[in-house]
């Protein structure tokens, strides 16, 4: 970890969020010291990933709290660590074809618990089922572009499911509603596991 990496983290966030106003230079220095202490020990890769996540997901204009920054850094560190482990597990990555075995599902669940799953479970629309299925198909976590596609698909699923519930999906509405309900139940189960409910 270097002071430059922390400066870049704060600078990246300051470009998108209004930094806090301090009554004095000493108050500003104290705030920066607190933030620096909270981020100490994080690699440049982790800090960059955390700042990107905050910028892409935070819905408020004010600067994130120290606790929010620490949480994003913790989740980014978990993701980086997990991705590092993927490279050391070639047996799990090399299988070819459709493999949605219980072992692979358990491995996907562990991948999602590393950080991205909490994000997917808390987003509206929830895209955790898509993230799990993506991992099973590709044996890796989705990147930001792929996450956007998963979010869009989750939103489209919600619209189509609502049509089925209303009976607007034609003669197969009842069957499609049952399928959609089972997918929602599976999604809720995944959310509960990832969020520790």
NORHUPE-V549088 format. One record per backbone hydrogen bond with DSSP energy under -1.0 kcal/mol. CO is the residue of the C=O (numbers start at 1). NH is the residue of the N-H. Records with the same first field share a line. If there is no record, write none. Layout:
# NORHUPE-V549088
CO = NH + NH
This chain:
# NORHUPE-V549088
2 = 6
3 = 7
4 = 8
5 = 9
6 = 10
7 = 11
8 = 12
9 = 13
10 = 14
11 = 15
13 = 16 + 17
18 = 63
24 = 28
25 = 29
26 = 30
27 = 31
28 = 32
29 = 33
30 = 34
31 = 35
32 = 36
33 = 37
34 = 38
35 = 39
36 = 40
39 = 42
43 = 47
44 = 48
45 = 49
46 = 50
47 = 51
48 = 52
49 = 53
50 = 54
51 = 55
52 = 56
53 = 57
54 = 58
61 = 18
65 = 69
66 = 70
67 = 71
68 = 72
69 = 73
70 = 74
71 = 75
72 = 76
73 = 77
74 = 78
75 = 79
76 = 80
77 = 81
78 = 82
79 = 83
80 = 84
81 = 85
82 = 86
83 = 87
85 = 88
86 = 89
89 = 92 + 93
90 = 94
101 = 105
102 = 106
103 = 107
104 = 108
105 = 109
106 = 110
107 = 111
108 = 112
109 = 113
112 = 115 + 117
115 = 119
116 = 120
117 = 121
118 = 122
119 = 123
120 = 127
127 = 131
128 = 132
129 = 133
130 = 134
131 = 135
132 = 136
133 = 137
134 = 138
135 = 139
143 = 147
144 = 148
145 = 149
146 = 150
147 = 151
148 = 152
149 = 153
150 = 154
151 = 155
152 = 156
153 = 157
154 = 158
155 = 159
156 = 160
157 = 161
158 = 162
159 = 163
160 = 164
161 = 165
162 = 166
163 = 168
170 = 173
172 = 176
173 = 177
174 = 178
175 = 179
176 = 180
177 = 181
178 = 182
179 = 183
180 = 184
181 = 185
182 = 186
183 = 187
184 = 188
185 = 189
186 = 190
187 = 191
188 = 192
189 = 193
190 = 194
191 = 195
192 = 197
